[in-house]
Each structure stands twice: as C-alpha cells, then as structure tokens.
C-alpha cells in the first residue's frame, strides 16, 4: 500500500454551523487556524470570527437568493483531507494540495475570477478542511459534477509526487 490522503466530501445547509463544528472537533492540543482562502486578503494573520467568515462565504448565496427568491437547500460544500503519507506537511505543502483540490473539483478552476468562495482550515497536524459555497461569485451554480472523484484524484496525484520526492 502506498502513502495516501483520505478525502471525503459532503454537503450541508448551514455554513456557519459547519465552520463551528469543524473548529470544535479539532485534534487535542491543536488550535485551528485559517490556512488559505479564495481571497489573498484572507489568511492566518487575519483574525476573523467564524460568523464573519461564514458571512463572507455566503455573500454570493444571498445575492442569488434575492434574485431568484429561493435559497438552495445545501449550498455549503465540505472536503475533509487527512494525511496518511507518514510525512508531516508544512502549511505551504498543505496550501498547494488545497489549490489542486479546489481547481480539480470545480470550486475554483484555474483562472476563473468568478469562482466559488472557499476557505481551508487547518485543525490538526494531519488534517485540513475545505469549506466552500457552491454558488459562484457571479451567482451561478458551480460545476462540481464528480467532485469526490476529482478531489481524490488530486490527493492521489499529490501523494505520488511526495513519494517521488522521498525516493529521489
């Protein structure tokens, strides 16, 4: 068996509740923090409350809701990634994997300036959680068909690259 990442995706109705749950369910002795986000202005250095972070993530959802008169039932997207490679990853390595996942799944395709808003929360030494709103900033639904397959493929590719680095 080769080193790998465990990757699971689920959807939720409430972004704020999801963020609170993730922040609460952390590794013992580990203080969760914001690792990366759709906006370069958000980062670990910016101390944002979970409520404010949820509001920022949900802005495109509220704009769509005003336009259509309906609220999507499960707009919050969550991807949990656990490192089983046996190698401790730096924040930069985790951020690179996160970028691969959001690009591969359709949350933030490369070069798409109206993509979904997302954040990556580091809540353990071996895990990171991505939370996104599946309503894009232009008000359209994200094209996330087969997102689980694509997320797992990005994780497998990254694990393979790590294995190649260790072998070199």
N, C-alpha and C positions, 0 to 999 in steps of 0.2 A: 504494500500500500504506500503510495507516495504522499508527501505532505500536502495538506489541503486547507481550505477555508470552508466552514459550514455557513451556508447562506439561505435565509428564509425570508419570504415576502408575505405580508398580509395587508389588508386594508382596514380602515377604521373610520368611524363617523366624526370623531372629535379630535382635532389636532392638539388642543390644549391638554386634554386628558391623556392622550398618548405620550406627549412630552413629559408630563408629570409622572406617569407610570415608569417610563424609561429612566428618569432621573432618580426615582425612588429605588428601583430594582438594579442597583449597581453592585459591583464587586466590593466585598468588605474592605474597608480602609482606602477606597479609591474615591476621589472627589471628581464627579463627572464635569466635563467641560466641552465647549463648542470647538470642534476640530476644524471644520470647513463649512462653507455655505455658498449659495448661489451668488452672493454679492461679495466682492473683495473687501467691502467696508465692514462686514461682519467677521468676527474671528474670536479666538480665545481671549484676546486682550480686551474685547468689549464685554463688559458685564451686563448682560441682558437678562431680564426676568423671563421665566418660561412663558408667562402670559403674554408679554410683549413679543417674544419670538413667535408664538402661535398667531398673534395678530398679523405680524409681517408675512408669515407663510400663507395666511388666509385672505390677504387683500385681493388677489385675483378671483377667489371664490365669491367674495362679497360683490365684486363688480359684475360677475356673471349672473349672480342671483338677482341683482337689481334689474339687469337687462332681460332675463328670461322669466323672472317671477318664481323660479324653483331653485331649491337647493339640492345638489347631488347627495345621495344617501351615504356614500363612503368616500369622501374626497381625500382623506389622509392616507398616504402610502408609507409603509414602513418596511425597511430592509435591514435585517439583523445579520451581521457578519462576525463570525467567531474564528479566530486564528488557531488552526491545529497544525501549523507547519513546524512547531518546535523552535521557531526563531522569534525573538522579540522584535516587533516593528517599531520604528520611530514614527513620530507624528507625520513627517514628510512622506514616509512609505505608506502609512495609512491614507493620507490625503491623495496620493497617486492612485491607490486602489479605489478610493471613493469616486474620483473623477472618472476612472474607467467604468465603474458600475453605473453612474448616472448617465454617461454617454451611451453605454450599451443598452440600457433599459428604455431609453427614450425620455427619461426625466429631463436631461439636459444634453441633447445631441450637440456634437462639436459645432461651434459657430452659430448656434441658434440663440439669438439675443432675446427672444420672447418665450424661452423655455420655462419650465416649472420652477417654482421656488423650492429650495431644499436646504437642509442642514444635516451635518454629520456630527453626532455626539459621541465622544469617547467616554465610556462609562466603565471601563475595565482595562486591565493590561492586555487582555487577549480579544477584546471585542469593540466594535463600533456599530452605531445605529444610524441609519439614514432615515430621515423623515422628510416627506415632500407633500405638496398639494398637487393633485393630478390635473388641476385646472391651470393651464398655461397663463403666462402674464398677458397674453393677447385675448384671453377669455375662452379659448378653445380647449377641448379635452386633449390631454397628452396621448400620443400614440404609444401605448405601453403593452401592446399585444405580446404575449410570451415573455413578459418581464422576468419571471423567475428563471426561465431557461437562459436568458441573456445575462442576468446577474451572476448565475452560477458559472457560465462560460467565462465571464470576465474574471471571476475569482480563480477558476482553474488556470486560466492563462497567467495570472499574476503568480500563483503558486509555482507554476512551471518555470517562470522567469527567476523566482527566488531559488529554486532548486538548481537551475543552471548557474546562478551566481555562486552558490555554495560549492558546486563541483569545479568551478574554474580556478 
